[in-house]
């Protein structure tokens, strides 16, 4: 009986560490810049704030051509979302945190914007 409790404890410990690592550990953070394509509130059960930046740059297409990159993100703070929503089409520098997995109430992506660094 004692071995059962020890085994159950170890399994629960590993499960807890896995869940923390997958959904709460900040894998990376940084700043992305680009034109705000959209900022929307959507979802069936959990209404989350989502957005997309269009980043311009030189890609691996034909030599010298400009290609665009998309950065899809989620926003937790309603105040940040309101500022994004009111300024769609402008250039933003957004600070984000990258997680290893998405939670339904946090957003649809593993990138969560937590601060607007600059807006032009």
Secondary structure as GFF3:
##gff-version 3
##sequence-region A 1 120
A	DSSP	alpha_helix	2	23	.	.	.	ID=ss1
A	DSSP	beta_strand	26	42	.	.	.	ID=ss2
A	DSSP	beta_strand	48	58	.	.	.	ID=ss3
A	DSSP	beta_strand	66	75	.	.	.	ID=ss4
A	DSSP	alpha_helix	78	86	.	.	.	ID=ss5
A	DSSP	beta_strand	91	99	.	.	.	ID=ss6
A	DSSP	beta_strand	111	119	.	.	.	ID=ss7
###
